């Protein structure tokens, strides 16, 4: 008989499941991504070129279908001179 899968508290150590440490960057929301791009006066194509991402990835981040990595978000903010 196969046992039912249960939540494994040991998975709390997984980096994608643990709570963020103080000062650790978080994924930006789709609204933050759209607002920062608009404030920089960039199209999605221009914005994605700045951080070497695909257009599809950028579209997914703005649609909320995927999460942008905090490192890419920081790179975008640095390159556009925006504030977090």
N, C-alpha and C positions, 0 to 999 in steps of 0.2 A: 504494500500500500504506500502511496506517495503522500508524504506529510504536506500540509498546507504551508505555503510560504508565509513567513512571519517577518515583521520588521526586526532587523538585526541592529541592536544599539551600537554594535561595533562599527557600523557604517557611519556613525557620527564623526569618525575621524577622517572620512573621505573629504577632500577639499571642496567639493561641490555641495556637500550636505552640512558642513559644520557652520556654526555661527561665525560671522565676520569678527575679526579682532579689531580692537579700537584703532582707528587710523588706517585700516585696510580699505582700499578702494572698492567701490561697489559698481555693479553694472548700471549704466545709465538707462533711463526709461526712454521709450520711443519718443515721448514728448520732448525730453531734453535733447535728444539727437536732432530731431526736426528743428527745434528752436535754435540750437547752436549753428546748424547749417544755414538756416535762413538769416540769422544775424550776421553770419560771415558773407552773405550774398553769394552762396555757392549753389550750383545744381548738384543733384545726387552724383552725377558723373564726376564733377570736379572734386567733390568731397571725397569720394572713394579713391580717386587718384592720389590725394594727399597722404593717405595711410596705406596705400598699396593693397586695397581690398577689391573684391569683385563688385560689380554693380548689383548683382543679385543679392549679395550679402548685405549691402547698404540698404537695399529695398526691404529686406527681411528685418533688419534692425529697426527701421522707421515704422514698419507695419506691426512690430511686436511679435513677429513669427520666430525670431531668434534674438538672443541676447548678445550685445556687443561686449567684447572683452574689455575690462577696465584699462588695460594697457593701451589698446587701440583708442579708447575714448581719451585717455590722457594725451596720447600723441596728437590726436585731432585738435584738442584744446590748445596744446603748445603751438602747433603749426598755424592755427588761426588766431592765436593771441587772445583767445576767449578765457573767461573765468569759469571755474567749475560751479 
